[in-house]
């Protein structure tokens, strides 16, 4: 889902939605997501996607950030804090996906 799904083209009925994509302070691509099992933020490094923040329902992840009872607004607020600039627009997401999010 993190590798392929684009915000603008995802169905509103998917179980887990990508909320936004952005570049973090270290230049890595990050994606905020939300679903029935919880939400969070994952950032991509050379090995793949790593959870950076998880919501209350996502147990067992070892991350720097934890959000108790995080809803979409809390996830989006944390994404804003982590971002080095604005969220990617539809064209920015397409280009990042085409480059393997690197």
C-alpha positions in Angstrom: 0.0 0.0 0.0 2.8 2.5 0.9 4.7 1.7 -2.3 1.8 2.0 -4.7 -1.3 3.9 -3.5 -1.6 7.6 -4.3 -3.7 9.9 -2.2 -5.6 11.4 -5.1 -6.5 8.1 -6.8 -7.4 5.9 -3.8 -10.9 4.7 -3.2 -12.7 6.1 -0.2 -13.8 2.6 0.8 -10.3 1.1 1.3 -9.6 -0.2 4.8 -6.3 1.8 5.2 -6.0 5.2 3.6 -2.9 7.2 2.8 -3.5 10.7 4.3 -0.5 12.5 2.8 3.1 12.1 1.6 6.0 14.4 2.4 9.7 14.6 2.7 11.1 14.5 6.3 14.0 16.6 7.7 16.5 13.9 6.6 15.2 14.0 3.0 13.4 10.6 3.2 9.9 10.2 1.8 7.3 9.7 4.5 3.6 8.8 4.3 0.9 9.3 6.9 -1.9 6.6 6.9 -5.0 5.8 8.8 -7.2 2.7 9.1 -9.5 0.7 11.3 -6.5 -1.0 13.0 -4.9 2.4 13.7 -2.7 4.9 11.9 0.7 6.3 11.8 3.6 7.6 9.7 6.1 5.5 7.9 9.3 6.8 6.2 11.3 5.0 3.5 15.0 4.3 3.8 17.3 2.1 1.7 15.8 -1.1 3.2 12.1 -0.1 2.9 9.3 1.5 4.9 9.9 2.0 8.7 7.3 3.1 11.1 8.2 6.4 12.7 5.0 7.0 14.6 2.1 4.6 15.4 -1.4 5.1 16.7 -2.7 3.5 19.9 -4.0 0.4 18.1 -0.7 -0.5 16.3 1.0 -2.6 19.0 4.6 -3.8 18.9 6.3 -1.3 16.8 9.6 0.1 18.0 9.5 3.8 17.1 10.7 7.1 18.3 7.1 8.5 18.5 4.0 7.0 20.0 0.6 8.6 19.9 -2.0 7.4 22.3 -5.4 7.2 20.7 -4.2 9.0 17.6 -6.9 10.1 15.2 -6.3 11.6 11.7 -5.9 15.1 13.1 -3.1 14.0 15.5 -1.3 12.0 12.7 -1.5 15.0 10.4 -0.2 17.3 13.1 2.8 15.1 13.7 3.4 14.8 10.0 3.5 18.6 9.9 6.1 18.7 12.6 8.2 16.0 10.8 8.0 17.5 7.3 10.8 19.6 5.8 8.3 21.3 3.5 4.8 21.1 2.2 3.0 17.8 1.5 3.5 16.3 -1.9 0.8 17.2 -4.5 -0.5 14.6 -6.9 2.3 15.1 -9.4 4.9 15.0 -6.7 3.5 11.7 -5.4 3.5 10.2 -9.0 7.1 11.2 -9.5 8.2 9.8 -6.1 6.5 6.5 -6.8 8.1 6.3 -10.2 11.5 6.7 -8.5 10.7 4.0 -5.9 10.2 6.7 -3.2 14.0 7.4 -3.1 
